[in-house]
């Protein structure tokens, strides 16, 4: 099934599990980290969107899957890619790049997706690459547009810093684009 305007097809059977493909990194940098600021728990799930590495609290990330088939939903936000089959349940899928105010992600035959649960909203967020689960060694605060980021985890060696997403702002953006889910009976 092709996404309108892309001409690219999708095949396969929905979603399959992915293993963590990264390695843990330790924070070391010029700025002294502060205590974690609303980043969730002691661990963060890292991933890449575009060239930037991002992180969300592991408390928000339910699982990682690979999506191969998306069913488009007419008259929805540009950031809403459609729905996919997650073990027999329809799961909304959003483009993480658009939620982060970046250029839209290209559609691929196999797309890594993080399943996030924020309050009553559960959805898949299409990312570009999986990272690792890292210790939340402390977020170096930095002001960001629209409070999207809490700050950064310092990089290690040649690794660049990791932008830590503000869960409250992420939840607000996700709720604006992902359709409401029906309650299970």
Protein Blocks (a to p, Z undefined) as FASTA:
>chain_A
ZZehklpacedjhiaddddfbdcdddddfbdcdddehibpabdcdddehjbccdddfklm
mbdcddfbdcddehiafklnbdcdeehiacddddfklmnopacddddfbdcdddddehjb
ccddddfbdcdddddebpaddddehhlagbdcddehjbccdddddfklmmmmmmmmmccd
dddZZ
